[in-house]
Amino acid sequence: MDSQPLQGDSTFHRARTDEQRQERTSAIHSSARSALATTDVSGVTLRRISAGAALAPSNVLRYVGSRESLLLDILSDEYGAWLTDLSDHLGGEPRSVDEVADALAVGLAARPILCRLVAAAPELLRGLRSADAAERARNQRVENGAAVAALLASSLQIPLTASDGALLTASLHASVTAAAAFADQTVFPVTPQVAIRELVAIQLEGFVARAANRRRS
């Protein structure tokens, strides 16, 4: 089980400085990312993370709180990096729905770790036991959701209410989750990038139409 100590745990030396603590936290994050690059989130266990970081599971928890909290923090980091790339790609100029959908699909397909974590986020959130970790996850989700909504509203030249922004983010996450699920089977082969692009385009058309209807009313 994940809670069992690794061999050599008796030689563990607690980090004494901020630099040492940062080095160990970075090693834990790197280990989790390496695992996420090759396997589904369910396979990224605390024991696997700890082995990659050369620490016992109990010591990993000292630095990150829980497996779920760690993976949600990585999700937020991935989200931020993706948004930076997306903003650079769109260039702050007005874009068509097809152009925005293409940019979203290409960017997400290039970040499999982000897509895996987006799909697994509901389960990870349910696994949080710390109130502080839950609050941090909520803040991350609100901040990232507002950022993607603002970027897409600017590119499509449409106003979005706070409720619209939340719905847009939720629909985007649903598209990523659906594409991941359907890509993981052989009966009806689906290319994740194509699936995301088509689903997102339909959703964006709906938001554009809603904005047009509001202007007319």
Buried (B, 14 or more C-beta within 10 A) or exposed (E): EBEEEBEEBEEBEEBEEEEEBEEBBEBBBEBBBBBBEEEEBEEBBBBBBBBBBBBBBBBBBBBBBBBBBBBBBBBBBBBBEBBEBBBEBBEEEEBEBEBBBBBBBBBBBEBBBBBBBBBBBEEBBEBBEEEEBBEBBEEBBBEBBBBBBBBBBBBBEBEBEEEBBBBBBEBBBBBBBBBBEBBEEEEEEBEBBEBBBBBBBEBBBBBBEBBEEEEEE
